[in-house]
Amino acid sequence: MNRVTLNNGVEMPEVGYGVFRVEEGTNLENAIVKAIEMGYRSIDTAAIYGNEKSVGKGIKQAIAAGVVTREELFITSKVWNNNLTFEETIAAYEDSLEKLDLAYLDLYLIHWPGKDRYMESWKALESLYKQGRIKAIGVSNFQAHHLETLLEEAEVKPVINQIEFHPKLVQSEVRGFCAKHEIQVEAWSPLMNAELLTHPVIVDMANKYQKSTAQVILRWDVQHGIITIPKSMTESRMKENLNLYDFELTEEEMTQLDSLNENRRSGPHPDEFDFVI
């Protein structure tokens, strides 16, 4: 598994395991154990997913079985938009730790910027980071203007901006801003909720390399220097999503996939949805 060095020196696996829209329960616990057995070392969850307890139980099972140590894992969670005051963010972090049954998180993100409600929350993340209670802090779904505002006041630079990213949404502006400021981009919904898996251009590339269309898209991610966190509960696909390092797309193929961009989202636009509940 390749690792990416973040701007604070922490190393993060290039491919992780996402659990968005996976319900709490034994199936998820078992999937986490299987993922770790297969070689996944990065697990991405969030408070709003409602599944942190099962993620934590799966992690504990894998550690207890001797498959991995806690230090070898990279665990991410996120604070939701109804907890963006300083005190609420601290409490949300404590709640996530309790549910996950962990002593610390490797990465904690502000899930959405909301309507300019993120600075107080960022100060809370900075406080937790300075206390050594989080290995790294970052944001999710931030546009360039959100990041610009954040950097004007931040004492600690975000290490990550996790955004929707796939061939139909290449996010050139925000990726350019992140590159300029050494903020790593991470892709959520890299397969566009499976919508891209039958695209003829991608199917042709998959046939050429004798790979799945998902593997072609995820390979495109990593060749762009993007960390990616595909989600699957199917064991064969979980294995496929890790097997990205025995082929390489050509420059022409990378450009061809880039050209599929339509600025089309499967999720909401960060400037148009507040997500307060």
N, C-alpha and C positions, 0 to 999 in steps of 0.2 A: 504494500500500500504506500503510494507516494504521499508525502506530507508537505504542507505549505507553511513557511515561516511567516507569522503575522508581524505587524509593525512593532509589537512589544517583545518579540523574540520567542513567543510561544509557538509551538508547532501544532498544526491541525491536520488531520487526515484529509486528503483531497476528495474522497468519496465517503459519504456518510449514509446513515439509515434514518429516513424520515417516518414519522408516525401520525401525520396529519390525517384527520377523519378516521382514525382507528379507535374503536371503543375500548374502554377499560375492560379488563377481563383476562381469563386464562389464555385465550388465543394470542393476545398481545404479549403476555409474559413469555409464552413459548417462542414467539417470533423473535423477541429480543435475544433470548438465549441462542436460538438458531443463527441469528445474524452475527452474534459475537463468535460463535463456533466457526462460522464461515470466514471470518477475518475482518468484519466491520469493527471499527474502534471508535467511530463517531456516531452518537445517537442524538437526534434533534427532536425535542418536544416543546411544549408551551403550556402555560397555565390554562389557556382557553381550550386546548384540546381535550381537557378533562381526563387525561390518561396517565398522568405522572406517577400515580401509585403503581400501576401495572408495569410501566417502564422501569421504575425502581426495583420492583420485585424480580423482574427478569435479569437486571444487572446483578442483583444480589445472588441469584441462583448461579449465574455464570461465574461469579467470583468464588462462591462457595465450592463449585465443582472444579476449581483450579484451572479454568479455561483462560482466565485473564486476571490481572490485578487492577485495582481501581486506578492506579497511576497510569496504566496503559490505555485507559479509556478517555474519551473526550465527550463530555456531556453538556448539551446546550438546552436552556429553557428561555422563556420570554415573559416579560411583564405585559399584562393586557391593559387596554386603554381606560379602564375604570379604576386604575391604581397608579396614577401618574403624579401625585404629589410626592414629596420627599418621603414622608412617613409611610404612605401607602406602598411605595415601591420597596422600601425596606421590609415591610410586613409581607408583601407578595413574594419577595425572595425567600424569606424565612418559611413561608407556606410551601413554596416549591421544594425547598430542601427537605422539609418534613415529609411531604408526600413521596418524594424520590428516595427518602431515607439515606441521604448523602451528607457528608460533612462540608462539601463545597461543590460549586459548579465550575467547569472549565470555561464556559462562555455564557453570559447572560445578556439578552438583547431587549431593547424597547421594541415591541412587536409592530406598532404602527405609530406614525408621528401625530395622528389626530390633527386637530386644528391648533397647531402651535402650542401644544400642551406638554412638550417633551423635555424642556430644559430642567425643570425641577426634578424630574425623574432621572435625567442624566447625572445631576449632582449626587443623587442617591447611589447610582451605579459607581460613580467615581469614589464615593466614600467607602463602599464595600470593597472596591478594587484596591484602594490604598491600605485598607485594613488586611489585605491578603486573603479575603474571603471568596474572591472570584479570581480565576487565572487571567481572564480577559473579558472586556466589555465591548458591546457594539450595538448596532441598530438594525432594523428590518423595515423594508418598504419606504425608505427615505429617498426622496428626490434630491437633485443637486441643490435646490434652494434650501431644503431642510438641513442638509449637511453643511452648507455655507453658514447658516445661522448658528448651528451647533458649534462649529469650529471657532466662531467668534468669541464664545464664552467658555468653551471646554478647556479644562486643565489636562485631561487625558483624551487623546485622539481615539475614536472608535477603531477597532481592529477589523471589523466586518460590517458590510451592509448586505443583508440577505434580501434579495429582490426576486420578483417573478422574472424568469429568464428562460427563453427557449427560442427556436428558430423563427417563430412568429412575433417575438417581442425581444429585440436585441438590446434595447435600452442603452443606446450609444452615448447619450448625454451623461447619464449618471455613471456609467462605467468609465467614461473619460475623466470625470471629476474624481472618482475614487482612485483611479490610476495616478492622477496628479498628486493626490494627498496620501498615497500609500495605504489606502483602505481596501482590504480584500473584498471582492465581490463573491457572494455565495448565491446559488440558484435554488429557489423553490419552484415547484411545479415544472421541473425541467422537461417533462414529457407532455406538458400541457394537458394534464388529466387524461392521458393516453390518446388524445385527439390526433397527435402527430404520428402515431405508430403505423398508420396505413398511407402516409403521404408518398406518392409515387417516386419522388426524387430520393427520399430517404430509403424506400424499399429497394431501389436500384443499387444504392450504395451498400446496403445490408447484404444483398445478394452477391455483390462483388467480393466483399470481405468474408462472406459466410458468417455473418454476425446478425444479431437481431436489430431491428430498427431502433430499439431503446439503446442498445450499445453504441450505435452510430451517433445518436444525439448526445449521449453522455460523454463519448469520446470528443465530440465537438466542444462540449463544455470544458473539459480538462485541457484541450489544446488551446483554448482561449484563456487559460489561466484561471478558470472559474471553479470554485469548490461547488460540488453538487450533492444533493441529498434526495435521491429518488426514494419513493415509497412502494413497497410491494409486500403482500402477505403470502405470496406464492414462492415456495422454496426455490424452484428452478429459476424464476426471474430474479430473486434475491442474489443468487449465484452469478447469473449473467451480468447484473449491474455492477459487480465488482471486477469482472473480467474484461478490462478495458485497455490492457497494456501490451497486447501482442499484435496490435495493428495501429496504423497511423493514417489519418486522412491527409490527402494532398492539399496544397495551398488552394488549388482550383476547387476542390470539394468543400473546403472551409468557406470559400467565397460563395459558392453555390448555395450552401446552407444559410449563410448570412443574408443572401438575397431573397430568401423566403419571408423576410421580415414584413409584417403588415402593421406593426405597432398595435397588435391585438392581444388583449389580456383575457385570461381565464378568470382572474380575480378582479376586485375593484381597483380603481385608480386611487392612489394615496391622497390626492388632493380633493377627491370627491366623496369620500366616505369617512365618517368620523369614528365609527366602531365603538362608540360609548354605549355600554349596556347597564 
